[in-house]
Amino acid sequence: MHIADNGCGMSEEVRHQIFDPFFTTKPVGRGTGLGLAISHDIVVEKHRGQISCISAPGRGTELILQIPISVKF
């Protein structure tokens, strides 16, 4: 699954931290910085999938989620 926006994008420095627990670009007291860290744990740990991010300043952001499907016949 691909989720993309046409926003302002993010720097390489920020992009490398977005899945870190408690990382936020918001001011102190606004937000917990847990959303993408929890999402990463669910996709990677619970479903053995992958989540990645493509972004650049001025070019928007795209999140890519890959979750394996088990098919039994």
mmCIF file as Biopython writes it, N, C-alpha, C and O atoms, coordinates in Angstrom:
data_model
#
loop_
_atom_site.group_PDB
_atom_site.id
_atom_site.type_symbol
_atom_site.label_atom_id
_atom_site.label_alt_id
_atom_site.label_comp_id
_atom_site.label_asym_id
_atom_site.label_entity_id
_atom_site.label_seq_id
_atom_site.pdbx_PDB_ins_code
_atom_site.Cartn_x
_atom_site.Cartn_y
_atom_site.Cartn_z
_atom_site.occupancy
_atom_site.B_iso_or_equiv
_atom_site.auth_seq_id
_atom_site.auth_asym_id
_atom_site.pdbx_PDB_model_num
ATOM 1   N N  . MET A ? 1  ? 0.841  -1.153  0.000  1.0 0.0 1  A 1 
ATOM 2   C CA . MET A ? 1  ? 0.000  0.000   0.000  1.0 0.0 1  A 1 
ATOM 3   C C  . MET A ? 1  ? 0.897  1.230   0.000  1.0 0.0 1  A 1 
ATOM 4   O O  . MET A ? 1  ? 1.896  1.278   0.717  1.0 0.0 1  A 1 
ATOM 5   N N  . HIS A ? 2  ? 0.542  2.211   -0.795 1.0 0.0 2  A 1 
ATOM 6   C CA . HIS A ? 2  ? 1.268  3.475   -0.847 1.0 0.0 2  A 1 
ATOM 7   C C  . HIS A ? 2  ? 0.330  4.579   -0.373 1.0 0.0 2  A 1 
ATOM 8   O O  . HIS A ? 2  ? -0.824 4.650   -0.797 1.0 0.0 2  A 1 
ATOM 9   N N  . ILE A ? 3  ? 0.828  5.428   0.497  1.0 0.0 3  A 1 
ATOM 10  C CA . ILE A ? 3  ? 0.081  6.598   0.964  1.0 0.0 3  A 1 
ATOM 11  C C  . ILE A ? 3  ? 0.978  7.802   0.708  1.0 0.0 3  A 1 
ATOM 12  O O  . ILE A ? 3  ? 2.104  7.858   1.202  1.0 0.0 3  A 1 
ATOM 13  N N  . ALA A ? 4  ? 0.480  8.765   -0.064 1.0 0.0 4  A 1 
ATOM 14  C CA . ALA A ? 4  ? 1.325  9.901   -0.426 1.0 0.0 4  A 1 
ATOM 15  C C  . ALA A ? 4  ? 0.571  11.214  -0.226 1.0 0.0 4  A 1 
ATOM 16  O O  . ALA A ? 4  ? -0.659 11.258  -0.247 1.0 0.0 4  A 1 
ATOM 17  N N  . ASP A ? 5  ? 1.339  12.267  -0.032 1.0 0.0 5  A 1 
ATOM 18  C CA . ASP A ? 5  ? 0.756  13.608  0.025  1.0 0.0 5  A 1 
ATOM 19  C C  . ASP A ? 5  ? 1.562  14.540  -0.873 1.0 0.0 5  A 1 
ATOM 20  O O  . ASP A ? 5  ? 2.605  14.164  -1.407 1.0 0.0 5  A 1 
ATOM 21  N N  . ASN A ? 6  ? 1.069  15.738  -1.024 1.0 0.0 6  A 1 
ATOM 22  C CA . ASN A ? 6  ? 1.779  16.728  -1.822 1.0 0.0 6  A 1 
ATOM 23  C C  . ASN A ? 6  ? 2.215  17.900  -0.941 1.0 0.0 6  A 1 
ATOM 24  O O  . ASN A ? 6  ? 2.268  19.048  -1.382 1.0 0.0 6  A 1 
ATOM 25  N N  . GLY A ? 7  ? 2.524  17.575  0.320  1.0 0.0 7  A 1 
ATOM 26  C CA . GLY A ? 7  ? 2.930  18.592  1.290  1.0 0.0 7  A 1 
ATOM 27  C C  . GLY A ? 7  ? 4.351  19.062  1.075  1.0 0.0 7  A 1 
ATOM 28  O O  . GLY A ? 7  ? 4.924  18.896  -0.002 1.0 0.0 7  A 1 
ATOM 29  N N  . CYS A ? 8  ? 4.910  19.649  2.115  1.0 0.0 8  A 1 
ATOM 30  C CA . CYS A ? 8  ? 6.235  20.269  2.009  1.0 0.0 8  A 1 
ATOM 31  C C  . CYS A ? 8  ? 7.378  19.261  2.095  1.0 0.0 8  A 1 
ATOM 32  O O  . CYS A ? 8  ? 8.532  19.641  1.898  1.0 0.0 8  A 1 
ATOM 33  N N  . GLY A ? 9  ? 7.101  18.005  2.381  1.0 0.0 9  A 1 
ATOM 34  C CA . GLY A ? 9  ? 8.155  17.002  2.485  1.0 0.0 9  A 1 
ATOM 35  C C  . GLY A ? 9  ? 8.962  17.176  3.759  1.0 0.0 9  A 1 
ATOM 36  O O  . GLY A ? 9  ? 8.616  17.985  4.620  1.0 0.0 9  A 1 
ATOM 37  N N  . MET A ? 10 ? 10.040 16.412  3.875  1.0 0.0 10 A 1 
ATOM 38  C CA . MET A ? 10 ? 10.878 16.507  5.075  1.0 0.0 10 A 1 
ATOM 39  C C  . MET A ? 10 ? 12.335 16.329  4.702  1.0 0.0 10 A 1 
ATOM 40  O O  . MET A ? 10 ? 12.675 15.756  3.667  1.0 0.0 10 A 1 
ATOM 41  N N  . SER A ? 11 ? 13.177 16.836  5.576  1.0 0.0 11 A 1 
ATOM 42  C CA . SER A ? 11 ? 14.617 16.715  5.346  1.0 0.0 11 A 1 
ATOM 43  C C  . SER A ? 11 ? 15.056 15.272  5.577  1.0 0.0 11 A 1 
ATOM 44  O O  . SER A ? 11 ? 14.336 14.482  6.188  1.0 0.0 11 A 1 
ATOM 45  N N  . GLU A ? 12 ? 16.226 14.947  5.089  1.0 0.0 12 A 1 
ATOM 46  C CA . GLU A ? 12 ? 16.802 13.618  5.281  1.0 0.0 12 A 1 
ATOM 47  C C  . GLU A ? 12 ? 17.001 13.330  6.771  1.0 0.0 12 A 1 
ATOM 48  O O  . GLU A ? 12 ? 16.785 12.205  7.221  1.0 0.0 12 A 1 
ATOM 49  N N  . GLU A ? 13 ? 17.406 14.327  7.522  1.0 0.0 13 A 1 
ATOM 50  C CA . GLU A ? 13 ? 17.615 14.180  8.965  1.0 0.0 13 A 1 
ATOM 51  C C  . GLU A ? 13 ? 16.317 13.792  9.675  1.0 0.0 13 A 1 
ATOM 52  O O  . GLU A ? 13 ? 16.314 12.884  10.506 1.0 0.0 13 A 1 
ATOM 53  N N  . VAL A ? 14 ? 15.230 14.466  9.354  1.0 0.0 14 A 1 
ATOM 54  C CA . VAL A ? 14 ? 13.928 14.154  9.957  1.0 0.0 14 A 1 
ATOM 55  C C  . VAL A ? 14 ? 13.457 12.786  9.484  1.0 0.0 14 A 1 
ATOM 56  O O  . VAL A ? 14 ? 12.991 11.983  10.293 1.0 0.0 14 A 1 
ATOM 57  N N  . ARG A ? 15 ? 13.569 12.506  8.190  1.0 0.0 15 A 1 
ATOM 58  C CA . ARG A ? 15 ? 13.091 11.235  7.639  1.0 0.0 15 A 1 
ATOM 59  C C  . ARG A ? 15 ? 13.743 10.046  8.333  1.0 0.0 15 A 1 
ATOM 60  O O  . ARG A ? 15 ? 13.087 9.024   8.533  1.0 0.0 15 A 1 
ATOM 61  N N  . HIS A ? 16 ? 15.005 10.152  8.702  1.0 0.0 16 A 1 
ATOM 62  C CA . HIS A ? 16 ? 15.694 9.046   9.364  1.0 0.0 16 A 1 
ATOM 63  C C  . HIS A ? 16 ? 15.241 8.833   10.806 1.0 0.0 16 A 1 
ATOM 64  O O  . HIS A ? 16 ? 15.590 7.822   11.414 1.0 0.0 16 A 1 
ATOM 65  N N  . GLN A ? 17 ? 14.476 9.760   11.359 1.0 0.0 17 A 1 
ATOM 66  C CA . GLN A ? 17 ? 14.049 9.649   12.757 1.0 0.0 17 A 1 
ATOM 67  C C  . GLN A ? 17 ? 12.559 9.384   12.931 1.0 0.0 17 A 1 
ATOM 68  O O  . GLN A ? 17 ? 12.117 9.154   14.057 1.0 0.0 17 A 1 
ATOM 69  N N  . ILE A ? 18 ? 11.775 9.406   11.869 1.0 0.0 18 A 1 
ATOM 70  C CA . ILE A ? 18 ? 10.317 9.384   12.023 1.0 0.0 18 A 1 
ATOM 71  C C  . ILE A ? 18 ? 9.759  8.133   12.692 1.0 0.0 18 A 1 
ATOM 72  O O  . ILE A ? 18 ? 8.664  8.185   13.253 1.0 0.0 18 A 1 
ATOM 73  N N  . PHE A ? 19 ? 10.469 7.022   12.652 1.0 0.0 19 A 1 
ATOM 74  C CA . PHE A ? 19 ? 9.990  5.796   13.296 1.0 0.0 19 A 1 
ATOM 75  C C  . PHE A ? 19 ? 10.562 5.615   14.700 1.0 0.0 19 A 1 
ATOM 76  O O  . PHE A ? 19 ? 10.269 4.618   15.360 1.0 0.0 19 A 1 
ATOM 77  N N  . ASP A ? 20 ? 11.369 6.560   15.161 1.0 0.0 20 A 1 
ATOM 78  C CA . ASP A ? 20 ? 11.932 6.497   16.515 1.0 0.0 20 A 1 
ATOM 79  C C  . ASP A ? 20 ? 10.869 6.871   17.552 1.0 0.0 20 A 1 
ATOM 80  O O  . ASP A ? 20 ? 10.149 7.854   17.376 1.0 0.0 20 A 1 
ATOM 81  N N  . PRO A ? 21 ? 10.770 6.083   18.641 1.0 0.0 21 A 1 
ATOM 82  C CA . PRO A ? 21 ? 9.810  6.435   19.698 1.0 0.0 21 A 1 
ATOM 83  C C  . PRO A ? 21 ? 10.087 7.833   20.252 1.0 0.0 21 A 1 
ATOM 84  O O  . PRO A ? 21 ? 11.235 8.205   20.495 1.0 0.0 21 A 1 
ATOM 85  N N  . PHE A ? 22 ? 9.036  8.580   20.442 1.0 0.0 22 A 1 
ATOM 86  C CA . PHE A ? 22 ? 9.046  9.918   21.034 1.0 0.0 22 A 1 
ATOM 87  C C  . PHE A ? 22 ? 9.624  11.000  20.128 1.0 0.0 22 A 1 
ATOM 88  O O  . PHE A ? 22 ? 9.749  12.146  20.559 1.0 0.0 22 A 1 
ATOM 89  N N  . PHE A ? 23 ? 9.983  10.673  18.880 1.0 0.0 23 A 1 
ATOM 90  C CA . PHE A ? 23 ? 10.455 11.726  17.975 1.0 0.0 23 A 1 
ATOM 91  C C  . PHE A ? 23 ? 9.258  12.527  17.486 1.0 0.0 23 A 1 
ATOM 92  O O  . PHE A ? 23 ? 8.253  11.958  17.059 1.0 0.0 23 A 1 
ATOM 93  N N  . THR A ? 24 ? 9.368  13.827  17.549 1.0 0.0 24 A 1 
ATOM 94  C CA . THR A ? 24 ? 8.325  14.712  17.030 1.0 0.0 24 A 1 
ATOM 95  C C  . THR A ? 24 ? 8.960  16.003  16.559 1.0 0.0 24 A 1 
ATOM 96  O O  . THR A ? 24 ? 10.005 16.420  17.059 1.0 0.0 24 A 1 
ATOM 97  N N  . THR A ? 25 ? 8.319  16.625  15.599 1.0 0.0 25 A 1 
ATOM 98  C CA . THR A ? 25 ? 8.765  17.936  15.143 1.0 0.0 25 A 1 
ATOM 99  C C  . THR A ? 25 ? 7.908  19.034  15.757 1.0 0.0 25 A 1 
ATOM 100 O O  . THR A ? 25 ? 8.102  20.218  15.484 1.0 0.0 25 A 1 
ATOM 101 N N  . LYS A ? 26 ? 6.959  18.622  16.588 1.0 0.0 26 A 1 
ATOM 102 C CA . LYS A ? 26 ? 6.064  19.580  17.241 1.0 0.0 26 A 1 
ATOM 103 C C  . LYS A ? 26 ? 6.738  20.191  18.468 1.0 0.0 26 A 1 
ATOM 104 O O  . LYS A ? 26 ? 7.687  19.625  19.011 1.0 0.0 26 A 1 
ATOM 105 N N  . PRO A ? 27 ? 6.236  21.357  18.903 1.0 0.0 27 A 1 
ATOM 106 C CA . PRO A ? 27 ? 6.788  21.982  20.111 1.0 0.0 27 A 1 
ATOM 107 C C  . PRO A ? 27 ? 6.561  21.102  21.348 1.0 0.0 27 A 1 
ATOM 108 O O  . PRO A ? 27 ? 5.665  20.258  21.359 1.0 0.0 27 A 1 
ATOM 109 N N  . VAL A ? 28 ? 7.368  21.305  22.374 1.0 0.0 28 A 1 
ATOM 110 C CA . VAL A ? 28 ? 7.243  20.572  23.631 1.0 0.0 28 A 1 
ATOM 111 C C  . VAL A ? 28 ? 5.811  20.693  24.152 1.0 0.0 28 A 1 
ATOM 112 O O  . VAL A ? 28 ? 5.238  21.782  24.160 1.0 0.0 28 A 1 
ATOM 113 N N  . GLY A ? 29 ? 5.243  19.580  24.584 1.0 0.0 29 A 1 
ATOM 114 C CA . GLY A ? 29 ? 3.890  19.563  25.113 1.0 0.0 29 A 1 
ATOM 115 C C  . GLY A ? 29 ? 2.823  19.318  24.059 1.0 0.0 29 A 1 
ATOM 116 O O  . GLY A ? 29 ? 1.644  19.204  24.397 1.0 0.0 29 A 1 
ATOM 117 N N  . ARG A ? 30 ? 3.203  19.236  22.801 1.0 0.0 30 A 1 
ATOM 118 C CA . ARG A ? 30 ? 2.249  19.005  21.714 1.0 0.0 30 A 1 
ATOM 119 C C  . ARG A ? 30 ? 2.598  17.686  21.023 1.0 0.0 30 A 1 
ATOM 120 O O  . ARG A ? 30 ? 3.602  17.598  20.317 1.0 0.0 30 A 1 
ATOM 121 N N  . GLY A ? 31 ? 1.786  16.688  21.224 1.0 0.0 31 A 1 
ATOM 122 C CA . GLY A ? 31 ? 2.035  15.394  20.598 1.0 0.0 31 A 1 
ATOM 123 C C  . GLY A ? 31 ? 3.026  14.561  21.395 1.0 0.0 31 A 1 
ATOM 124 O O  . GLY A ? 31 ? 3.819  15.078  22.181 1.0 0.0 31 A 1 
ATOM 125 N N  . THR A ? 32 ? 2.955  13.255  21.169 1.0 0.0 32 A 1 
ATOM 126 C CA . THR A ? 32 ? 3.819  12.343  21.924 1.0 0.0 32 A 1 
ATOM 127 C C  . THR A ? 32 ? 4.941  11.751  21.095 1.0 0.0 32 A 1 
ATOM 128 O O  . THR A ? 32 ? 5.909  11.230  21.649 1.0 0.0 32 A 1 
ATOM 129 N N  . GLY A ? 33 ? 4.828  11.823  19.773 1.0 0.0 33 A 1 
ATOM 130 C CA . GLY A ? 33 ? 5.846  11.222  18.930 1.0 0.0 33 A 1 
ATOM 131 C C  . GLY A ? 33 ? 5.797  9.704   18.923 1.0 0.0 33 A 1 
ATOM 132 O O  . GLY A ? 33 ? 6.818  9.053   18.703 1.0 0.0 33 A 1 
ATOM 133 N N  . LEU A ? 34 ? 4.626  9.136   19.159 1.0 0.0 34 A 1 
ATOM 134 C CA . LEU A ? 34 ? 4.503  7.677   19.211 1.0 0.0 34 A 1 
ATOM 135 C C  . LEU A ? 34 ? 3.798  7.075   18.000 1.0 0.0 34 A 1 
ATOM 136 O O  . LEU A ? 34 ? 3.910  5.869   17.776 1.0 0.0 34 A 1 
ATOM 137 N N  . GLY A ? 35 ? 3.087  7.860   17.222 1.0 0.0 35 A 1 
ATOM 138 C CA . GLY A ? 35 ? 2.261  7.337   16.135 1.0 0.0 35 A 1 
ATOM 139 C C  . GLY A ? 35 ? 2.993  6.460   15.147 1.0 0.0 35 A 1 
ATOM 140 O O  . GLY A ? 35 ? 2.604  5.310   14.945 1.0 0.0 35 A 1 
ATOM 141 N N  . LEU A ? 36 ? 4.037  6.966   14.528 1.0 0.0 36 A 1 
ATOM 142 C CA . LEU A ? 36 ? 4.750  6.170   13.532 1.0 0.0 36 A 1 
ATOM 143 C C  . LEU A ? 36 ? 5.605  5.083   14.167 1.0 0.0 36 A 1 
ATOM 144 O O  . LEU A ? 36 ? 5.844  4.051   13.539 1.0 0.0 36 A 1 
ATOM 145 N N  . ALA A ? 37 ? 6.069  5.285   15.389 1.0 0.0 37 A 1 
ATOM 146 C CA . ALA A ? 37 ? 6.824  4.232   16.082 1.0 0.0 37 A 1 
ATOM 147 C C  . ALA A ? 37 ? 5.924  3.034   16.357 1.0 0.0 37 A 1 
ATOM 148 O O  . ALA A ? 37 ? 6.336  1.891   16.156 1.0 0.0 37 A 1 
ATOM 149 N N  . ILE A ? 38 ? 4.712  3.281   16.809 1.0 0.0 38 A 1 
ATOM 150 C CA . ILE A ? 38 ? 3.756  2.197   17.068 1.0 0.0 38 A 1 
ATOM 151 C C  . ILE A ? 38 ? 3.357  1.533   15.758 1.0 0.0 38 A 1 
ATOM 152 O O  . ILE A ? 38 ? 3.291  0.306   15.682 1.0 0.0 38 A 1 
ATOM 153 N N  . SER A ? 39 ? 3.092  2.329   14.725 1.0 0.0 39 A 1 
ATOM 154 C CA . SER A ? 39 ? 2.739  1.773   13.416 1.0 0.0 39 A 1 
ATOM 155 C C  . SER A ? 39 ? 3.859  0.879   12.893 1.0 0.0 39 A 1 
ATOM 156 O O  . SER A ? 39 ? 3.596  -0.197  12.356 1.0 0.0 39 A 1 
ATOM 157 N N  . HIS A ? 40 ? 5.097  1.317   13.047 1.0 0.0 40 A 1 
ATOM 158 C CA . HIS A ? 40 ? 6.252  0.538   12.597 1.0 0.0 40 A 1 
ATOM 159 C C  . HIS A ? 40 ? 6.302  -0.794  13.341 1.0 0.0 40 A 1 
ATOM 160 O O  . HIS A ? 40 ? 6.516  -1.838  12.725 1.0 0.0 40 A 1 
ATOM 161 N N  . ASP A ? 41 ? 6.108  -0.766  14.651 1.0 0.0 41 A 1 
ATOM 162 C CA . ASP A ? 41 ? 6.126  -2.011  15.433 1.0 0.0 41 A 1 
ATOM 163 C C  . ASP A ? 41 ? 5.025  -2.973  14.991 1.0 0.0 41 A 1 
ATOM 164 O O  . ASP A ? 41 ? 5.260  -4.177  14.896 1.0 0.0 41 A 1 
ATOM 165 N N  . ILE A ? 42 ? 3.845  -2.462  14.725 1.0 0.0 42 A 1 
ATOM 166 C CA . ILE A ? 42 ? 2.733  -3.322  14.302 1.0 0.0 42 A 1 
ATOM 167 C C  . ILE A ? 42 ? 3.046  -3.980  12.962 1.0 0.0 42 A 1 
ATOM 168 O O  . ILE A ? 42 ? 2.906  -5.193  12.808 1.0 0.0 42 A 1 
ATOM 169 N N  . VAL A ? 43 ? 3.466  -3.175  12.004 1.0 0.0 43 A 1 
ATOM 170 C CA . VAL A ? 43 ? 3.740  -3.704  10.662 1.0 0.0 43 A 1 
ATOM 171 C C  . VAL A ? 43 ? 4.923  -4.664  10.672 1.0 0.0 43 A 1 
ATOM 172 O O  . VAL A ? 43 ? 4.842  -5.749  10.096 1.0 0.0 43 A 1 
ATOM 173 N N  . VAL A ? 44 ? 6.022  -4.279  11.318 1.0 0.0 44 A 1 
ATOM 174 C CA . VAL A ? 44 ? 7.256  -5.071  11.266 1.0 0.0 44 A 1 
ATOM 175 C C  . VAL A ? 44 ? 7.235  -6.241  12.243 1.0 0.0 44 A 1 
ATOM 176 O O  . VAL A ? 44 ? 7.504  -7.377  11.853 1.0 0.0 44 A 1 
ATOM 177 N N  . GLU A ? 45 ? 6.922  -5.978  13.495 1.0 0.0 45 A 1 
ATOM 178 C CA . GLU A ? 45 ? 6.995  -7.024  14.524 1.0 0.0 45 A 1 
ATOM 179 C C  . GLU A ? 45 ? 5.811  -7.988  14.476 1.0 0.0 45 A 1 
ATOM 180 O O  . GLU A ? 45 ? 6.005  -9.203  14.529 1.0 0.0 45 A 1 
ATOM 181 N N  . LYS A ? 46 ? 4.609  -7.471  14.378 1.0 0.0 46 A 1 
ATOM 182 C CA . LYS A ? 46 ? 3.426  -8.328  14.452 1.0 0.0 46 A 1 
ATOM 183 C C  . LYS A ? 46 ? 3.094  -9.007  13.128 1.0 0.0 46 A 1 
ATOM 184 O O  . LYS A ? 46 ? 2.632  -10.148 13.105 1.0 0.0 46 A 1 
ATOM 185 N N  . HIS A ? 47 ? 3.335  -8.287  12.012 1.0 0.0 47 A 1 
ATOM 186 C CA . HIS A ? 47 ? 2.941  -8.826  10.710 1.0 0.0 47 A 1 
ATOM 187 C C  . HIS A ? 47 ? 4.119  -9.213  9.830  1.0 0.0 47 A 1 
ATOM 188 O O  . HIS A ? 47 ? 3.927  -9.672  8.704  1.0 0.0 47 A 1 
ATOM 189 N N  . ARG A ? 48 ? 5.351  -9.029  10.337 1.0 0.0 48 A 1 
ATOM 190 C CA . ARG A ? 48 ? 6.572  -9.368  9.592  1.0 0.0 48 A 1 
ATOM 191 C C  . ARG A ? 48 ? 6.621  -8.672  8.231  1.0 0.0 48 A 1 
ATOM 192 O O  . ARG A ? 48 ? 7.065  -9.240  7.233  1.0 0.0 48 A 1 
ATOM 193 N N  . GLY A ? 49 ? 6.151  -7.423  8.228  1.0 0.0 49 A 1 
ATOM 194 C CA . GLY A ? 49 ? 6.150  -6.641  6.999  1.0 0.0 49 A 1 
ATOM 195 C C  . GLY A ? 49 ? 7.228  -5.581  7.019  1.0 0.0 49 A 1 
ATOM 196 O O  . GLY A ? 49 ? 8.179  -5.650  7.798  1.0 0.0 49 A 1 
ATOM 197 N N  . GLN A ? 50 ? 7.065  -4.602  6.153  1.0 0.0 50 A 1 
ATOM 198 C CA . GLN A ? 50 ? 8.007  -3.503  6.054  1.0 0.0 50 A 1 
ATOM 199 C C  . GLN A ? 50 ? 7.229  -2.199  5.919  1.0 0.0 50 A 1 
ATOM 200 O O  . GLN A ? 50 ? 6.143  -2.175  5.340  1.0 0.0 50 A 1 
ATOM 201 N N  . ILE A ? 51 ? 7.780  -1.131  6.450  1.0 0.0 51 A 1 
ATOM 202 C CA . ILE A ? 51 ? 7.228  0.200   6.261  1.0 0.0 51 A 1 
ATOM 203 C C  . ILE A ? 51 ? 8.403  1.122   5.964  1.0 0.0 51 A 1 
ATOM 204 O O  . ILE A ? 51 ? 9.405  1.120   6.679  1.0 0.0 51 A 1 
ATOM 205 N N  . SER A ? 52 ? 8.270  1.901   4.912  1.0 0.0 52 A 1 
ATOM 206 C CA . SER A ? 52 ? 9.359  2.796   4.536  1.0 0.0 52 A 1 
ATOM 207 C C  . SER A ? 52 ? 8.786  4.145   4.109  1.0 0.0 52 A 1 
ATOM 208 O O  . SER A ? 52 ? 7.583  4.294   3.896  1.0 0.0 52 A 1 
ATOM 209 N N  . CYS A ? 53 ? 9.675  5.109   3.993  1.0 0.0 53 A 1 
ATOM 210 C CA . CYS A ? 53 ? 9.266  6.478   3.692  1.0 0.0 53 A 1 
ATOM 211 C C  . CYS A ? 53 ? 10.175 7.065   2.621  1.0 0.0 53 A 1 
ATOM 212 O O  . CYS A ? 53 ? 11.398 6.934   2.677  1.0 0.0 53 A 1 
ATOM 213 N N  . ILE A ? 54 ? 9.553  7.710   1.651  1.0 0.0 54 A 1 
ATOM 214 C CA . ILE A ? 54 ? 10.276 8.456   0.629  1.0 0.0 54 A 1 
ATOM 215 C C  . ILE A ? 54 ? 9.819  9.904   0.752  1.0 0.0 54 A 1 
ATOM 216 O O  . ILE A ? 54 ? 8.624  10.190  0.683  1.0 0.0 54 A 1 
ATOM 217 N N  . SER A ? 55 ? 10.762 10.808  0.933  1.0 0.0 55 A 1 
ATOM 218 C CA . SER A ? 55 ? 10.402 12.219  1.079  1.0 0.0 55 A 1 
ATOM 219 C C  . SER A ? 55 ? 11.596 13.098  0.764  1.0 0.0 55 A 1 
ATOM 220 O O  . SER A ? 55 ? 12.747 12.689  0.916  1.0 0.0 55 A 1 
ATOM 221 N N  . ALA A ? 56 ? 11.310 14.296  0.329  1.0 0.0 56 A 1 
ATOM 222 C CA . ALA A ? 56 ? 12.333 15.311  0.102  1.0 0.0 56 A 1 
ATOM 223 C C  . ALA A ? 56 ? 11.667 16.668  0.261  1.0 0.0 56 A 1 
ATOM 224 O O  . ALA A ? 56 ? 10.497 16.831  -0.083 1.0 0.0 56 A 1 
ATOM 225 N N  . PRO A ? 57 ? 12.401 17.638  0.778  1.0 0.0 57 A 1 
ATOM 226 C CA . PRO A ? 57 ? 11.823 18.976  0.926  1.0 0.0 57 A 1 
ATOM 227 C C  . PRO A ? 57 ? 11.248 19.483  -0.399 1.0 0.0 57 A 1 
ATOM 228 O O  . PRO A ? 57 ? 11.898 19.430  -1.443 1.0 0.0 57 A 1 
ATOM 229 N N  . GLY A ? 58 ? 10.014 19.972  -0.323 1.0 0.0 58 A 1 
ATOM 230 C CA . GLY A ? 58 ? 9.339  20.511  -1.495 1.0 0.0 58 A 1 
ATOM 231 C C  . GLY A ? 58 ? 8.731  19.479  -2.425 1.0 0.0 58 A 1 
ATOM 232 O O  . GLY A ? 58 ? 8.186  19.839  -3.468 1.0 0.0 58 A 1 
ATOM 233 N N  . ARG A ? 59 ? 8.812  18.198  -2.070 1.0 0.0 59 A 1 
ATOM 234 C CA . ARG A ? 59 ? 8.340  17.144  -2.975 1.0 0.0 59 A 1 
ATOM 235 C C  . ARG A ? 59 ? 7.291  16.228  -2.358 1.0 0.0 59 A 1 
ATOM 236 O O  . ARG A ? 59 ? 6.905  15.246  -2.991 1.0 0.0 59 A 1 
ATOM 237 N N  . GLY A ? 60 ? 6.818  16.508  -1.159 1.0 0.0 60 A 1 
ATOM 238 C CA . GLY A ? 60 ? 5.830  15.646  -0.529 1.0 0.0 60 A 1 
ATOM 239 C C  . GLY A ? 60 ? 6.453  14.427  0.126  1.0 0.0 60 A 1 
ATOM 240 O O  . GLY A ? 60 ? 7.675  14.280  0.176  1.0 0.0 60 A 1 
ATOM 241 N N  . THR A ? 61 ? 5.584  13.552  0.627  1.0 0.0 61 A 1 
ATOM 242 C CA . THR A ? 61 ? 6.022  12.362  1.362  1.0 0.0 61 A 1 
ATOM 243 C C  . THR A ? 61 ? 5.185  11.170  0.933  1.0 0.0 61 A 1 
ATOM 244 O O  . THR A ? 61 ? 3.987  11.302  0.681  1.0 0.0 61 A 1 
ATOM 245 N N  . GLU A ? 62 ? 5.817  10.007  0.851  1.0 0.0 62 A 1 
ATOM 246 C CA . GLU A ? 62 ? 5.120  8.767   0.531  1.0 0.0 62 A 1 
ATOM 247 C C  . GLU A ? 62 ? 5.535  7.701   1.534  1.0 0.0 62 A 1 
ATOM 248 O O  . GLU A ? 62 ? 6.726  7.454   1.729  1.0 0.0 62 A 1 
ATOM 249 N N  . LEU A ? 63 ? 4.559  7.072   2.168  1.0 0.0 63 A 1 
ATOM 250 C CA . LEU A ? 63 ? 4.798  5.930   3.048  1.0 0.0 63 A 1 
ATOM 251 C C  . LEU A ? 63 ? 4.405  4.668   2.294  1.0 0.0 63 A 1 
ATOM 252 O O  . LEU A ? 63 ? 3.356  4.623   1.650  1.0 0.0 63 A 1 
ATOM 253 N N  . ILE A ? 64 ? 5.244  3.649   2.374  1.0 0.0 64 A 1 
ATOM 254 C CA . ILE A ? 64 ? 4.996  2.390   1.683  1.0 0.0 64 A 1 
ATOM 255 C C  . ILE A ? 64 ? 4.906  1.288   2.729  1.0 0.0 64 A 1 
ATOM 256 O O  . ILE A ? 64 ? 5.853  1.060   3.482  1.0 0.0 64 A 1 
ATOM 257 N N  . LEU A ? 65 ? 3.761  0.601   2.775  1.0 0.0 65 A 1 
ATOM 258 C CA . LEU A ? 65 ? 3.543  -0.500  3.700  1.0 0.0 65 A 1 
ATOM 259 C C  . LEU A ? 65 ? 3.461  -1.792  2.916  1.0 0.0 65 A 1 
ATOM 260 O O  . LEU A ? 65 ? 2.705  -1.890  1.949  1.0 0.0 65 A 1 
ATOM 261 N N  . GLN A ? 66 ? 4.236  -2.787  3.327  1.0 0.0 66 A 1 
ATOM 262 C CA . GLN A ? 66 ? 4.205  -4.095  2.714  1.0 0.0 66 A 1 
ATOM 263 C C  . GLN A ? 66 ? 3.969  -5.132  3.801  1.0 0.0 66 A 1 
ATOM 264 O O  . GLN A ? 66 ? 4.758  -5.260  4.738  1.0 0.0 66 A 1 
ATOM 265 N N  . ILE A ? 67 ? 2.870  -5.874  3.665  1.0 0.0 67 A 1 
ATOM 266 C CA . ILE A ? 67 ? 2.522  -6.904  4.640  1.0 0.0 67 A 1 
ATOM 267 C C  . ILE A ? 67 ? 2.374  -8.215  3.876  1.0 0.0 67 A 1 
ATOM 268 O O  . ILE A ? 67 ? 1.588  -8.293  2.931  1.0 0.0 67 A 1 
ATOM 269 N N  . PRO A ? 68 ? 3.126  -9.252  4.275  1.0 0.0 68 A 1 
ATOM 270 C CA . PRO A ? 68 ? 3.031  -10.524 3.558  1.0 0.0 68 A 1 
ATOM 271 C C  . PRO A ? 68 ? 1.665  -11.160 3.743  1.0 0.0 68 A 1 
ATOM 272 O O  . PRO A ? 68 ? 1.034  -11.037 4.793  1.0 0.0 68 A 1 
ATOM 273 N N  . ILE A ? 69 ? 1.228  -11.839 2.699  1.0 0.0 69 A 1 
ATOM 274 C CA . ILE A ? 69 ? -0.063 -12.528 2.735  1.0 0.0 69 A 1 
ATOM 275 C C  . ILE A ? 69 ? 0.207  -14.026 2.714  1.0 0.0 69 A 1 
ATOM 276 O O  . ILE A ? 69 ? 0.963  -14.521 1.878  1.0 0.0 69 A 1 
ATOM 277 N N  . SER A ? 70 ? -0.414 -14.733 3.633  1.0 0.0 70 A 1 
ATOM 278 C CA . SER A ? 70 ? -0.297 -16.173 3.676  1.0 0.0 70 A 1 
ATOM 279 C C  . SER A ? 70 ? -1.532 -16.768 3.010  1.0 0.0 70 A 1 
ATOM 280 O O  . SER A ? 70 ? -2.658 -16.533 3.449  1.0 0.0 70 A 1 
ATOM 281 N N  . VAL A ? 71 ? -1.316 -17.527 1.963  1.0 0.0 71 A 1 
ATOM 282 C CA . VAL A ? 71 ? -2.427 -18.130 1.224  1.0 0.0 71 A 1 
ATOM 283 C C  . VAL A ? 71 ? -2.355 -19.636 1.405  1.0 0.0 71 A 1 
ATOM 284 O O  . VAL A ? 71 ? -1.318 -20.249 1.151  1.0 0.0 71 A 1 
ATOM 285 N N  . LYS A ? 72 ? -3.457 -20.234 1.843  1.0 0.0 72 A 1 
ATOM 286 C CA . LYS A ? 72 ? -3.514 -21.681 2.034  1.0 0.0 72 A 1 
ATOM 287 C C  . LYS A ? 72 ? -4.551 -22.264 1.068  1.0 0.0 72 A 1 
ATOM 288 O O  . LYS A ? 72 ? -5.664 -21.754 0.948  1.0 0.0 72 A 1 
ATOM 289 N N  . PHE A ? 73 ? -4.158 -23.341 0.386  1.0 0.0 73 A 1 
ATOM 290 C CA . PHE A ? 73 ? -5.069 -23.997 -0.530 1.0 0.0 73 A 1 
ATOM 291 C C  . PHE A ? 73 ? -5.430 -25.358 -0.010 1.0 0.0 73 A 1 
ATOM 292 O O  . PHE A ? 73 ? -6.198 -26.079 -0.648 1.0 0.0 73 A 1 
#
